[in-house]
Amino acid sequence: METTTQPISTEERLFAALAHASVLLSLFGPILPGIVWINQRQKSSYASFQALQALGYQALLLWVGLTLILSGMLIFIFSEL
């Protein structure tokens, strides 16, 4: 089975890079890939897939980070008792 692929445009690559680069925004990181995914899901399968991957990765990072911070705070508070 042979499939032909469309060449990826510069705009699609820019949106994909923007979605992945938003990891530098820390707590607001998952918002930008979500916006890119909503904007590109009907236009570009490449950019929407990359944005969805970035969204999943950054949401996981946010969840793990907040869990570690919260558990650290709880350990600190209850170790004083």
Secondary structure, 3 states (H helix, E strand, C coil): CCCCCCCCCHHHHHHHHHHHHHHHHHHHCCHHHHHHHHHHCCCCHHHHHHHHHHHHHHHHHHHHHHHHHHHHHHHHHHHCC
